[in-house]
Amino acid sequence: MPRILHLLKGPSEVALAAIGAGVAGGDAVTVALLPGAGAAALPAGVTVRRVPEEASWEELFDLIFEAESVVAW
């Protein structure tokens, strides 16, 4: 199961569609909500980390290197 990290800095319908497709395809999807991203209506099964409230910048760095794919929106 691929581990995908999405860096979300703002609302994006395209990003939400890609995130949903990854979850539907069985990927382990994590979304890092960057400052100013606001609350997004993410599909069930997504791990959400708010930066820097729930994950420090150092933890985000670790998430980037642990993921098999990183997508910035």
mmCIF file of the N, C-alpha and C atoms, coordinates in Angstrom:
data_MODEL
# 
_entry.id   MODEL 
# 
loop_
_atom_site.group_PDB 
_atom_site.id 
_atom_site.type_symbol 
_atom_site.label_atom_id 
_atom_site.label_alt_id 
_atom_site.label_comp_id 
_atom_site.label_asym_id 
_atom_site.label_entity_id 
_atom_site.label_seq_id 
_atom_site.pdbx_PDB_ins_code 
_atom_site.Cartn_x 
_atom_site.Cartn_y 
_atom_site.Cartn_z 
_atom_site.occupancy 
_atom_site.B_iso_or_equiv 
_atom_site.pdbx_formal_charge 
_atom_site.auth_seq_id 
_atom_site.auth_comp_id 
_atom_site.auth_asym_id 
_atom_site.auth_atom_id 
_atom_site.pdbx_PDB_model_num 
ATOM 1   N N  . MET A 1 1  ? 0.843   -1.162 0.000  1.00 0.00 ? 1  MET A N  1 
ATOM 2   C CA . MET A 1 1  ? 0.000   0.000  0.000  1.00 0.00 ? 1  MET A CA 1 
ATOM 3   C C  . MET A 1 1  ? 0.897   1.237  0.000  1.00 0.00 ? 1  MET A C  1 
ATOM 4   N N  . PRO A 1 2  ? 0.869   2.016  -1.065 1.00 0.00 ? 2  PRO A N  1 
ATOM 5   C CA . PRO A 1 2  ? 1.700   3.232  -1.140 1.00 0.00 ? 2  PRO A CA 1 
ATOM 6   C C  . PRO A 1 2  ? 1.300   4.260  -0.085 1.00 0.00 ? 2  PRO A C  1 
ATOM 7   N N  . ARG A 1 3  ? 2.297   4.961  0.448  1.00 0.00 ? 3  ARG A N  1 
ATOM 8   C CA . ARG A 1 3  ? 2.061   6.046  1.406  1.00 0.00 ? 3  ARG A CA 1 
ATOM 9   C C  . ARG A 1 3  ? 2.196   7.365  0.656  1.00 0.00 ? 3  ARG A C  1 
ATOM 10  N N  . ILE A 1 4  ? 1.096   8.102  0.619  1.00 0.00 ? 4  ILE A N  1 
ATOM 11  C CA . ILE A 1 4  ? 1.039   9.360  -0.117 1.00 0.00 ? 4  ILE A CA 1 
ATOM 12  C C  . ILE A 1 4  ? 0.843   10.499 0.881  1.00 0.00 ? 4  ILE A C  1 
ATOM 13  N N  . LEU A 1 5  ? 1.629   11.548 0.730  1.00 0.00 ? 5  LEU A N  1 
ATOM 14  C CA . LEU A 1 5  ? 1.491   12.746 1.555  1.00 0.00 ? 5  LEU A CA 1 
ATOM 15  C C  . LEU A 1 5  ? 1.063   13.903 0.661  1.00 0.00 ? 5  LEU A C  1 
ATOM 16  N N  . HIS A 1 6  ? -0.041  14.538 1.034  1.00 0.00 ? 6  HIS A N  1 
ATOM 17  C CA . HIS A 1 6  ? -0.512  15.721 0.327  1.00 0.00 ? 6  HIS A CA 1 
ATOM 18  C C  . HIS A 1 6  ? -0.271  16.922 1.221  1.00 0.00 ? 6  HIS A C  1 
ATOM 19  N N  . LEU A 1 7  ? 0.412   17.934 0.711  1.00 0.00 ? 7  LEU A N  1 
ATOM 20  C CA . LEU A 1 7  ? 0.631   19.189 1.417  1.00 0.00 ? 7  LEU A CA 1 
ATOM 21  C C  . LEU A 1 7  ? -0.418  20.165 0.907  1.00 0.00 ? 7  LEU A C  1 
ATOM 22  N N  . LEU A 1 8  ? -1.368  20.507 1.764  1.00 0.00 ? 8  LEU A N  1 
ATOM 23  C CA . LEU A 1 8  ? -2.494  21.330 1.334  1.00 0.00 ? 8  LEU A CA 1 
ATOM 24  C C  . LEU A 1 8  ? -2.382  22.706 1.976  1.00 0.00 ? 8  LEU A C  1 
ATOM 25  N N  . LYS A 1 9  ? -2.220  23.734 1.132  1.00 0.00 ? 9  LYS A N  1 
ATOM 26  C CA . LYS A 1 9  ? -2.082  25.097 1.648  1.00 0.00 ? 9  LYS A CA 1 
ATOM 27  C C  . LYS A 1 9  ? -3.310  25.950 1.408  1.00 0.00 ? 9  LYS A C  1 
ATOM 28  N N  . GLY A 1 10 ? -4.304  25.388 0.777  1.00 0.00 ? 10 GLY A N  1 
ATOM 29  C CA . GLY A 1 10 ? -5.548  26.105 0.521  1.00 0.00 ? 10 GLY A CA 1 
ATOM 30  C C  . GLY A 1 10 ? -6.579  25.158 -0.057 1.00 0.00 ? 10 GLY A C  1 
ATOM 31  N N  . PRO A 1 11 ? -7.844  25.566 -0.083 1.00 0.00 ? 11 PRO A N  1 
ATOM 32  C CA . PRO A 1 11 ? -8.882  24.694 -0.633 1.00 0.00 ? 11 PRO A CA 1 
ATOM 33  C C  . PRO A 1 11 ? -8.675  24.460 -2.129 1.00 0.00 ? 11 PRO A C  1 
ATOM 34  N N  . SER A 1 12 ? -8.883  23.229 -2.541 1.00 0.00 ? 12 SER A N  1 
ATOM 35  C CA . SER A 1 12 ? -8.704  22.876 -3.946 1.00 0.00 ? 12 SER A CA 1 
ATOM 36  C C  . SER A 1 12 ? -9.570  21.668 -4.273 1.00 0.00 ? 12 SER A C  1 
ATOM 37  N N  . GLU A 1 13 ? -10.497 21.849 -5.191 1.00 0.00 ? 13 GLU A N  1 
ATOM 38  C CA . GLU A 1 13 ? -11.348 20.735 -5.603 1.00 0.00 ? 13 GLU A CA 1 
ATOM 39  C C  . GLU A 1 13 ? -10.531 19.640 -6.285 1.00 0.00 ? 13 GLU A C  1 
ATOM 40  N N  . VAL A 1 14 ? -9.530  20.037 -7.030 1.00 0.00 ? 14 VAL A N  1 
ATOM 41  C CA . VAL A 1 14 ? -8.672  19.056 -7.711 1.00 0.00 ? 14 VAL A CA 1 
ATOM 42  C C  . VAL A 1 14 ? -7.915  18.218 -6.678 1.00 0.00 ? 14 VAL A C  1 
ATOM 43  N N  . ALA A 1 15 ? -7.397  18.889 -5.636 1.00 0.00 ? 15 ALA A N  1 
ATOM 44  C CA . ALA A 1 15 ? -6.683  18.168 -4.581 1.00 0.00 ? 15 ALA A CA 1 
ATOM 45  C C  . ALA A 1 15 ? -7.617  17.188 -3.883 1.00 0.00 ? 15 ALA A C  1 
ATOM 46  N N  . LEU A 1 16 ? -8.826  17.636 -3.549 1.00 0.00 ? 16 LEU A N  1 
ATOM 47  C CA . LEU A 1 16 ? -9.773  16.758 -2.868 1.00 0.00 ? 16 LEU A CA 1 
ATOM 48  C C  . LEU A 1 16 ? -10.133 15.553 -3.728 1.00 0.00 ? 16 LEU A C  1 
ATOM 49  N N  . ALA A 1 17 ? -10.252 15.754 -5.038 1.00 0.00 ? 17 ALA A N  1 
ATOM 50  C CA . ALA A 1 17 ? -10.538 14.635 -5.942 1.00 0.00 ? 17 ALA A CA 1 
ATOM 51  C C  . ALA A 1 17 ? -9.370  13.653 -5.967 1.00 0.00 ? 17 ALA A C  1 
ATOM 52  N N  . ALA A 1 18 ? -8.142  14.165 -6.009 1.00 0.00 ? 18 ALA A N  1 
ATOM 53  C CA . ALA A 1 18 ? -6.961  13.293 -6.021 1.00 0.00 ? 18 ALA A CA 1 
ATOM 54  C C  . ALA A 1 18 ? -6.819  12.541 -4.704 1.00 0.00 ? 18 ALA A C  1 
ATOM 55  N N  . ILE A 1 19 ? -7.081  13.223 -3.596 1.00 0.00 ? 19 ILE A N  1 
ATOM 56  C CA . ILE A 1 19 ? -7.006  12.584 -2.280 1.00 0.00 ? 19 ILE A CA 1 
ATOM 57  C C  . ILE A 1 19 ? -8.050  11.466 -2.183 1.00 0.00 ? 19 ILE A C  1 
ATOM 58  N N  . GLY A 1 20 ? -9.262  11.766 -2.627 1.00 0.00 ? 20 GLY A N  1 
ATOM 59  C CA . GLY A 1 20 ? -10.325 10.757 -2.619 1.00 0.00 ? 20 GLY A CA 1 
ATOM 60  C C  . GLY A 1 20 ? -9.997  9.560  -3.490 1.00 0.00 ? 20 GLY A C  1 
ATOM 61  N N  . ALA A 1 21 ? -9.405  9.806  -4.639 1.00 0.00 ? 21 ALA A N  1 
ATOM 62  C CA . ALA A 1 21 ? -9.025  8.699  -5.533 1.00 0.00 ? 21 ALA A CA 1 
ATOM 63  C C  . ALA A 1 21 ? -7.946  7.836  -4.899 1.00 0.00 ? 21 ALA A C  1 
ATOM 64  N N  . GLY A 1 22 ? -7.015  8.456  -4.195 1.00 0.00 ? 22 GLY A N  1 
ATOM 65  C CA . GLY A 1 22 ? -5.972  7.688  -3.523 1.00 0.00 ? 22 GLY A CA 1 
ATOM 66  C C  . GLY A 1 22 ? -6.534  6.802  -2.437 1.00 0.00 ? 22 GLY A C  1 
ATOM 67  N N  . VAL A 1 23 ? -7.445  7.342  -1.648 1.00 0.00 ? 23 VAL A N  1 
ATOM 68  C CA . VAL A 1 23 ? -8.085  6.550  -0.586 1.00 0.00 ? 23 VAL A CA 1 
ATOM 69  C C  . VAL A 1 23 ? -8.875  5.395  -1.206 1.00 0.00 ? 23 VAL A C  1 
ATOM 70  N N  . ALA A 1 24 ? -9.637  5.686  -2.250 1.00 0.00 ? 24 ALA A N  1 
ATOM 71  C CA . ALA A 1 24 ? -10.438 4.655  -2.921 1.00 0.00 ? 24 ALA A CA 1 
ATOM 72  C C  . ALA A 1 24 ? -9.552  3.570  -3.522 1.00 0.00 ? 24 ALA A C  1 
ATOM 73  N N  . GLY A 1 25 ? -8.344  3.957  -3.936 1.00 0.00 ? 25 GLY A N  1 
ATOM 74  C CA . GLY A 1 25 ? -7.413  2.994  -4.523 1.00 0.00 ? 25 GLY A CA 1 
ATOM 75  C C  . GLY A 1 25 ? -6.633  2.196  -3.500 1.00 0.00 ? 25 GLY A C  1 
ATOM 76  N N  . GLY A 1 26 ? -6.858  2.459  -2.220 1.00 0.00 ? 26 GLY A N  1 
ATOM 77  C CA . GLY A 1 26 ? -6.191  1.696  -1.173 1.00 0.00 ? 26 GLY A CA 1 
ATOM 78  C C  . GLY A 1 26 ? -4.880  2.279  -0.675 1.00 0.00 ? 26 GLY A C  1 
ATOM 79  N N  . ASP A 1 27 ? -4.557  3.505  -1.074 1.00 0.00 ? 27 ASP A N  1 
ATOM 80  C CA . ASP A 1 27 ? -3.324  4.138  -0.600 1.00 0.00 ? 27 ASP A CA 1 
ATOM 81  C C  . ASP A 1 27 ? -3.484  4.582  0.850  1.00 0.00 ? 27 ASP A C  1 
ATOM 82  N N  . ALA A 1 28 ? -2.380  4.639  1.572  1.00 0.00 ? 28 ALA A N  1 
ATOM 83  C CA . ALA A 1 28 ? -2.351  5.224  2.907  1.00 0.00 ? 28 ALA A CA 1 
ATOM 84  C C  . ALA A 1 28 ? -2.108  6.717  2.704  1.00 0.00 ? 28 ALA A C  1 
ATOM 85  N N  . VAL A 1 29 ? -3.145  7.523  2.888  1.00 0.00 ? 29 VAL A N  1 
ATOM 86  C CA . VAL A 1 29 ? -3.086  8.941  2.559  1.00 0.00 ? 29 VAL A CA 1 
ATOM 87  C C  . VAL A 1 29 ? -3.007  9.784  3.827  1.00 0.00 ? 29 VAL A C  1 
ATOM 88  N N  . THR A 1 30 ? -2.014  10.666 3.860  1.00 0.00 ? 30 THR A N  1 
ATOM 89  C CA . THR A 1 30 ? -1.881  11.652 4.927  1.00 0.00 ? 30 THR A CA 1 
ATOM 90  C C  . THR A 1 30 ? -1.962  13.030 4.283  1.00 0.00 ? 30 THR A C  1 
ATOM 91  N N  . VAL A 1 31 ? -2.707  13.928 4.934  1.00 0.00 ? 31 VAL A N  1 
ATOM 92  C CA . VAL A 1 31 ? -2.801  15.307 4.463  1.00 0.00 ? 31 VAL A CA 1 
ATOM 93  C C  . VAL A 1 31 ? -2.226  16.206 5.541  1.00 0.00 ? 31 VAL A C  1 
ATOM 94  N N  . ALA A 1 32 ? -1.232  16.994 5.170  1.00 0.00 ? 32 ALA A N  1 
ATOM 95  C CA . ALA A 1 32 ? -0.665  17.997 6.060  1.00 0.00 ? 32 ALA A CA 1 
ATOM 96  C C  . ALA A 1 32 ? -1.307  19.323 5.706  1.00 0.00 ? 32 ALA A C  1 
ATOM 97  N N  . LEU A 1 33 ? -2.102  19.855 6.630  1.00 0.00 ? 33 LEU A N  1 
ATOM 98  C CA . LEU A 1 33 ? -2.746  21.152 6.413  1.00 0.00 ? 33 LEU A CA 1 
ATOM 99  C C  . LEU A 1 33 ? -1.781  22.231 6.863  1.00 0.00 ? 33 LEU A C  1 
ATOM 100 N N  . LEU A 1 34 ? -1.278  22.978 5.919  1.00 0.00 ? 34 LEU A N  1 
ATOM 101 C CA . LEU A 1 34 ? -0.318  24.035 6.204  1.00 0.00 ? 34 LEU A CA 1 
ATOM 102 C C  . LEU A 1 34 ? -1.048  25.275 6.707  1.00 0.00 ? 34 LEU A C  1 
ATOM 103 N N  . PRO A 1 35 ? -0.356  26.209 7.360  1.00 0.00 ? 35 PRO A N  1 
ATOM 104 C CA . PRO A 1 35 ? -1.013  27.407 7.885  1.00 0.00 ? 35 PRO A CA 1 
ATOM 105 C C  . PRO A 1 35 ? -1.848  28.107 6.815  1.00 0.00 ? 35 PRO A C  1 
ATOM 106 N N  . GLY A 1 36 ? -3.076  28.438 7.179  1.00 0.00 ? 36 GLY A N  1 
ATOM 107 C CA . GLY A 1 36 ? -3.982  29.101 6.255  1.00 0.00 ? 36 GLY A CA 1 
ATOM 108 C C  . GLY A 1 36 ? -4.833  28.173 5.427  1.00 0.00 ? 36 GLY A C  1 
ATOM 109 N N  . ALA A 1 37 ? -4.620  26.852 5.554  1.00 0.00 ? 37 ALA A N  1 
ATOM 110 C CA . ALA A 1 37 ? -5.354  25.894 4.731  1.00 0.00 ? 37 ALA A CA 1 
ATOM 111 C C  . ALA A 1 37 ? -6.823  25.822 5.106  1.00 0.00 ? 37 ALA A C  1 
ATOM 112 N N  . GLY A 1 38 ? -7.162  26.075 6.346  1.00 0.00 ? 38 GLY A N  1 
ATOM 113 C CA . GLY A 1 38 ? -8.551  25.964 6.777  1.00 0.00 ? 38 GLY A CA 1 
ATOM 114 C C  . GLY A 1 38 ? -8.976  24.512 6.842  1.00 0.00 ? 38 GLY A C  1 
ATOM 115 N N  . ALA A 1 39 ? -10.187 24.300 7.265  1.00 0.00 ? 39 ALA A N  1 
ATOM 116 C CA . ALA A 1 39 ? -10.710 22.939 7.382  1.00 0.00 ? 39 ALA A CA 1 
ATOM 117 C C  . ALA A 1 39 ? -11.231 22.482 6.030  1.00 0.00 ? 39 ALA A C  1 
ATOM 118 N N  . ALA A 1 40 ? -10.745 21.373 5.593  1.00 0.00 ? 40 ALA A N  1 
ATOM 119 C CA . ALA A 1 40 ? -11.188 20.814 4.315  1.00 0.00 ? 40 ALA A CA 1 
ATOM 120 C C  . ALA A 1 40 ? -12.096 19.617 4.573  1.00 0.00 ? 40 ALA A C  1 
ATOM 121 N N  . ALA A 1 41 ? -13.035 19.379 3.696  1.00 0.00 ? 41 ALA A N  1 
ATOM 122 C CA . ALA A 1 41 ? -13.924 18.221 3.797  1.00 0.00 ? 41 ALA A CA 1 
ATOM 123 C C  . ALA A 1 41 ? -13.217 17.024 3.180  1.00 0.00 ? 41 ALA A C  1 
ATOM 124 N N  . LEU A 1 42 ? -12.398 16.366 3.989  1.00 0.00 ? 42 LEU A N  1 
ATOM 125 C CA . LEU A 1 42 ? -11.597 15.250 3.496  1.00 0.00 ? 42 LEU A CA 1 
ATOM 126 C C  . LEU A 1 42 ? -12.342 13.930 3.668  1.00 0.00 ? 42 LEU A C  1 
ATOM 127 N N  . PRO A 1 43 ? -12.099 12.973 2.783  1.00 0.00 ? 43 PRO A N  1 
ATOM 128 C CA . PRO A 1 43 ? -12.788 11.685 2.887  1.00 0.00 ? 43 PRO A CA 1 
ATOM 129 C C  . PRO A 1 43 ? -12.338 10.902 4.120  1.00 0.00 ? 43 PRO A C  1 
ATOM 130 N N  . ALA A 1 44 ? -13.190 9.990  4.548  1.00 0.00 ? 44 ALA A N  1 
ATOM 131 C CA . ALA A 1 44 ? -12.854 9.104  5.665  1.00 0.00 ? 44 ALA A CA 1 
ATOM 132 C C  . ALA A 1 44 ? -11.638 8.278  5.289  1.00 0.00 ? 44 ALA A C  1 
ATOM 133 N N  . GLY A 1 45 ? -10.823 7.970  6.267  1.00 0.00 ? 45 GLY A N  1 
ATOM 134 C CA . GLY A 1 45 ? -9.641  7.157  6.023  1.00 0.00 ? 45 GLY A CA 1 
ATOM 135 C C  . GLY A 1 45 ? -8.375  7.956  5.809  1.00 0.00 ? 45 GLY A C  1 
ATOM 136 N N  . VAL A 1 46 ? -8.491  9.277  5.796  1.00 0.00 ? 46 VAL A N  1 
ATOM 137 C CA . VAL A 1 46 ? -7.332  10.144 5.606  1.00 0.00 ? 46 VAL A CA 1 
ATOM 138 C C  . VAL A 1 46 ? -6.778  10.547 6.973  1.00 0.00 ? 46 VAL A C  1 
ATOM 139 N N  . THR A 1 47 ? -5.474  10.463 7.128  1.00 0.00 ? 47 THR A N  1 
ATOM 140 C CA . THR A 1 47 ? -4.821  10.972 8.329  1.00 0.00 ? 47 THR A CA 1 
ATOM 141 C C  . THR A 1 47 ? -4.527  12.447 8.106  1.00 0.00 ? 47 THR A C  1 
ATOM 142 N N  . VAL A 1 48 ? -5.001  13.293 9.030  1.00 0.00 ? 48 VAL A N  1 
ATOM 143 C CA . VAL A 1 48 ? -4.831  14.731 8.890  1.00 0.00 ? 48 VAL A CA 1 
ATOM 144 C C  . VAL A 1 48 ? -3.902  15.237 9.982  1.00 0.00 ? 48 VAL A C  1 
ATOM 145 N N  . ARG A 1 49 ? -2.920  16.034 9.594  1.00 0.00 ? 49 ARG A N  1 
ATOM 146 C CA . ARG A 1 49 ? -1.995  16.669 10.535 1.00 0.00 ? 49 ARG A CA 1 
ATOM 147 C C  . ARG A 1 49 ? -1.957  18.158 10.238 1.00 0.00 ? 49 ARG A C  1 
ATOM 148 N N  . ARG A 1 50 ? -2.324  18.974 11.217 1.00 0.00 ? 50 ARG A N  1 
ATOM 149 C CA . ARG A 1 50 ? -2.230  20.438 11.077 1.00 0.00 ? 50 ARG A CA 1 
ATOM 150 C C  . ARG A 1 50 ? -0.830  20.878 11.485 1.00 0.00 ? 50 ARG A C  1 
ATOM 151 N N  . VAL A 1 51 ? -0.204  21.647 10.616 1.00 0.00 ? 51 VAL A N  1 
ATOM 152 C CA . VAL A 1 51 ? 1.152   22.141 10.876 1.00 0.00 ? 51 VAL A CA 1 
ATOM 153 C C  . VAL A 1 51 ? 1.043   23.620 11.217 1.00 0.00 ? 51 VAL A C  1 
ATOM 154 N N  . PRO A 1 52 ? 1.574   24.097 12.288 1.00 0.00 ? 52 PRO A N  1 
ATOM 155 C CA . PRO A 1 52 ? 2.402   23.447 13.295 1.00 0.00 ? 52 PRO A CA 1 
ATOM 156 C C  . PRO A 1 52 ? 1.649   23.019 14.550 1.00 0.00 ? 52 PRO A C  1 
ATOM 157 N N  . GLU A 1 53 ? 0.294   23.069 14.552 1.00 0.00 ? 53 GLU A N  1 
ATOM 158 C CA . GLU A 1 53 ? -0.468  22.751 15.755 1.00 0.00 ? 53 GLU A CA 1 
ATOM 159 C C  . GLU A 1 53 ? -0.346  21.281 16.177 1.00 0.00 ? 53 GLU A C  1 
ATOM 160 N N  . GLU A 1 54 ? -0.509  20.361 15.234 1.00 0.00 ? 54 GLU A N  1 
ATOM 161 C CA . GLU A 1 54 ? -0.493  18.931 15.545 1.00 0.00 ? 54 GLU A CA 1 
ATOM 162 C C  . GLU A 1 54 ? 0.810   18.254 15.136 1.00 0.00 ? 54 GLU A C  1 
ATOM 163 N N  . ALA A 1 55 ? 1.517   18.835 14.229 1.00 0.00 ? 55 ALA A N  1 
ATOM 164 C CA . ALA A 1 55 ? 2.809   18.306 13.778 1.00 0.00 ? 55 ALA A CA 1 
ATOM 165 C C  . ALA A 1 55 ? 3.761   19.483 13.621 1.00 0.00 ? 55 ALA A C  1 
ATOM 166 N N  . SER A 1 56 ? 4.911   19.367 14.227 1.00 0.00 ? 56 SER A N  1 
ATOM 167 C CA . SER A 1 56 ? 5.901   20.444 14.106 1.00 0.00 ? 56 SER A CA 1 
ATOM 168 C C  . SER A 1 56 ? 6.474   20.442 12.689 1.00 0.00 ? 56 SER A C  1 
ATOM 169 N N  . TRP A 1 57 ? 7.220   21.489 12.378 1.00 0.00 ? 57 TRP A N  1 
ATOM 170 C CA . TRP A 1 57 ? 7.875   21.551 11.059 1.00 0.00 ? 57 TRP A CA 1 
ATOM 171 C C  . TRP A 1 57 ? 8.874   20.408 10.926 1.00 0.00 ? 57 TRP A C  1 
ATOM 172 N N  . GLU A 1 58 ? 9.510   20.021 12.015 1.00 0.00 ? 58 GLU A N  1 
ATOM 173 C CA . GLU A 1 58 ? 10.457  18.900 11.978 1.00 0.00 ? 58 GLU A CA 1 
ATOM 174 C C  . GLU A 1 58 ? 9.723   17.587 11.693 1.00 0.00 ? 58 GLU A C  1 
ATOM 175 N N  . GLU A 1 59 ? 8.530   17.427 12.300 1.00 0.00 ? 59 GLU A N  1 
ATOM 176 C CA . GLU A 1 59 ? 7.735   16.226 12.038 1.00 0.00 ? 59 GLU A CA 1 
ATOM 177 C C  . GLU A 1 59 ? 7.246   16.197 10.594 1.00 0.00 ? 59 GLU A C  1 
ATOM 178 N N  . LEU A 1 60 ? 6.915   17.358 10.042 1.00 0.00 ? 60 LEU A N  1 
ATOM 179 C CA . LEU A 1 60 ? 6.522   17.426 8.638  1.00 0.00 ? 60 LEU A CA 1 
ATOM 180 C C  . LEU A 1 60 ? 7.676   16.972 7.744  1.00 0.00 ? 60 LEU A C  1 
ATOM 181 N N  . PHE A 1 61 ? 8.867   17.393 8.077  1.00 0.00 ? 61 PHE A N  1 
ATOM 182 C CA . PHE A 1 61 ? 10.050  16.979 7.331  1.00 0.00 ? 61 PHE A CA 1 
ATOM 183 C C  . PHE A 1 61 ? 10.162  15.452 7.331  1.00 0.00 ? 61 PHE A C  1 
ATOM 184 N N  . ASP A 1 62 ? 9.929   14.825 8.505  1.00 0.00 ? 62 ASP A N  1 
ATOM 185 C CA . ASP A 1 62 ? 9.966   13.359 8.601  1.00 0.00 ? 62 ASP A CA 1 
ATOM 186 C C  . ASP A 1 62 ? 8.869   12.730 7.746  1.00 0.00 ? 62 ASP A C  1 
ATOM 187 N N  . LEU A 1 63 ? 7.668   13.308 7.777  1.00 0.00 ? 63 LEU A N  1 
ATOM 188 C CA . LEU A 1 63 ? 6.566   12.770 6.970  1.00 0.00 ? 63 LEU A CA 1 
ATOM 189 C C  . LEU A 1 63 ? 6.908   12.799 5.487  1.00 0.00 ? 63 LEU A C  1 
ATOM 190 N N  . ILE A 1 64 ? 7.578   13.855 5.063  1.00 0.00 ? 64 ILE A N  1 
ATOM 191 C CA . ILE A 1 64 ? 7.959   13.973 3.654  1.00 0.00 ? 64 ILE A CA 1 
ATOM 192 C C  . ILE A 1 64 ? 8.893   12.835 3.250  1.00 0.00 ? 64 ILE A C  1 
ATOM 193 N N  . PHE A 1 65 ? 9.868   12.540 4.101  1.00 0.00 ? 65 PHE A N  1 
ATOM 194 C CA . PHE A 1 65 ? 10.832  11.494 3.747  1.00 0.00 ? 65 PHE A CA 1 
ATOM 195 C C  . PHE A 1 65 ? 10.292  10.088 3.945  1.00 0.00 ? 65 PHE A C  1 
ATOM 196 N N  . GLU A 1 66 ? 9.246   9.924  4.762  1.00 0.00 ? 66 GLU A N  1 
ATOM 197 C CA . GLU A 1 66 ? 8.647   8.612  4.959  1.00 0.00 ? 66 GLU A CA 1 
ATOM 198 C C  . GLU A 1 66 ? 7.668   8.254  3.836  1.00 0.00 ? 66 GLU A C  1 
ATOM 199 N N  . ALA A 1 67 ? 7.134   9.273  3.153  1.00 0.00 ? 67 ALA A N  1 
ATOM 200 C CA . ALA A 1 67 ? 6.149   9.041  2.099  1.00 0.00 ? 67 ALA A CA 1 
ATOM 201 C C  . ALA A 1 67 ? 6.835   8.559  0.822  1.00 0.00 ? 67 ALA A C  1 
ATOM 202 N N  . GLU A 1 68 ? 6.101   7.762  0.083  1.00 0.00 ? 68 GLU A N  1 
ATOM 203 C CA . GLU A 1 68 ? 6.598   7.311  -1.219 1.00 0.00 ? 68 GLU A CA 1 
ATOM 204 C C  . GLU A 1 68 ? 6.320   8.332  -2.301 1.00 0.00 ? 68 GLU A C  1 
ATOM 205 N N  . SER A 1 69 ? 5.328   9.185  -2.034 1.00 0.00 ? 69 SER A N  1 
ATOM 206 C CA . SER A 1 69 ? 4.985   10.245 -2.988 1.00 0.00 ? 69 SER A CA 1 
ATOM 207 C C  . SER A 1 69 ? 4.506   11.448 -2.184 1.00 0.00 ? 69 SER A C  1 
ATOM 208 N N  . VAL A 1 70 ? 4.915   12.644 -2.608 1.00 0.00 ? 70 VAL A N  1 
ATOM 209 C CA . VAL A 1 70 ? 4.503   13.887 -1.956 1.00 0.00 ? 70 VAL A CA 1 
ATOM 210 C C  . VAL A 1 70 ? 3.940   14.809 -3.028 1.00 0.00 ? 70 VAL A C  1 
ATOM 211 N N  . VAL A 1 71 ? 2.746   15.347 -2.750 1.00 0.00 ? 71 VAL A N  1 
ATOM 212 C CA . VAL A 1 71 ? 2.092   16.241 -3.693 1.00 0.00 ? 71 VAL A CA 1 
ATOM 213 C C  . VAL A 1 71 ? 1.777   17.539 -2.957 1.00 0.00 ? 71 VAL A C  1 
ATOM 214 N N  . ALA A 1 72 ? 2.234   18.658 -3.500 1.00 0.00 ? 72 ALA A N  1 
ATOM 215 C CA . ALA A 1 72 ? 1.958   19.967 -2.908 1.00 0.00 ? 72 ALA A CA 1 
ATOM 216 C C  . ALA A 1 72 ? 0.847   20.646 -3.702 1.00 0.00 ? 72 ALA A C  1 
ATOM 217 N N  . TRP A 1 73 ? -0.145  21.149 -2.998 1.00 0.00 ? 73 TRP A N  1 
ATOM 218 C CA . TRP A 1 73 ? -1.275  21.827 -3.644 1.00 0.00 ? 73 TRP A CA 1 
ATOM 219 C C  . TRP A 1 73 ? -1.311  23.265 -3.224 1.00 0.00 ? 73 TRP A C  1 
# 
